[in-house]
Amino acid sequence: MTAGIGRRSVIKGIAAGGAAALVAPSIGARAQTTLRINAGMQPIMNGPAHIAFREKYFEKLGLEVNFVKFTSGPAQFAALAGGQVDLAWGGVGPFLVANANGQDLQFTSVLMDYNKLEMVLVPKDSPIKSMKDLKGKKVAGVQGSDVHYGLWKLLLAHGMSKDDAQLVGMAPPQQVAAFNARDVDAAFIWAPFATPLVDAGARVIARNSDLSPGPAFLGWAGRRPWLDKNADAVSRLLRGWNMGLDKMKQDPEMAIRYTLDFTGMAREQAVAIAKDLDCFNSTAALDPQSIVHWSKGSKLHAMLGDFLKFGLDIGIAKNLVNIDDYIRTDVMQLARKG
């Protein structure tokens, strides 16, 4: 992050493994220090963030945001480690696994419930009718992601073991290709990548929302040292998110329009996704009544402890780490104070 006097500017896209960058310029003719954040973003329905960007809410808060596009959370780990992005967007679980592998990451806030939009799909003519029918089958999915953990939990819920189905690790675009080529028996995939498959006749046999709670709670994570030094910038980002969320509630069509511009998805996809997507105020984890309340003993805390155990059991997490301070309630408190 850098600081400077606010002037209208454009930042070149940063080199992050082929990621694409989109920049919100700083406010012109405003005598204030402007803070800058390079933030990872996935090509999903993210109305509050896109509205805050396009309606210049971040600018009004003295923040210059550079969104960098990735297709999954794990794809951003290297960019975080190399300092190519300051924050990465994804699920609370995968970033905890990266933390257990030495990246010293923390989650800034829980902003989105994506569980209904992560689904196990099978071809329309497949004999597979339920999770039990996946025994001995190949399931495409992102290794170490919410869907990897979800597959394990859903198998257990149906009286099976994690070894009864084989996860074939691949990124979402490759999952679509493998699914259509029948190289796999099923895909545990998220929207928007899942949406055209469903439109073409693929059947949903399970979702992460079948779990209580599901693992797909999304937001931004960053390296602890960077977050310690830049809590003010992150609090401005969260306040901008809240402004975007309020505007989205007033004008849902704006969220769809700006999502299409960033992601390139079809309008029908965005409309369908919006129906199953829940977004939270950036301070929701401070609320004991919220589904994403964060404290020792909360449901979210228990789920993340289980996610870490899963990672250790299958060998994708190397170390047992203390999760009590994993989600930064201090940054949320700062955002709440404004």
Beta strands, then each sheet from edge to edge (+ up, - down):
strand 1: 3-6
strand 2: 20-23
strand 3: 30-41
strand 4: 63-69
strand 5: 87-91
strand 6: 105-107
strand 7: 112-113
strand 8: 118-122
strand 9: 138-141
strand 10: 166-169
strand 11: 186-190
strand 12: 203-207
strand 13: 217-223
strand 14: 278-279
sheet 1: 1+ 3- 4- 2+
sheet 2: 5+ 13- 6+
sheet 3: 5+ 13- 7+ 14-
sheet 4: 10+ 9+ 11+ 8- 12+
end
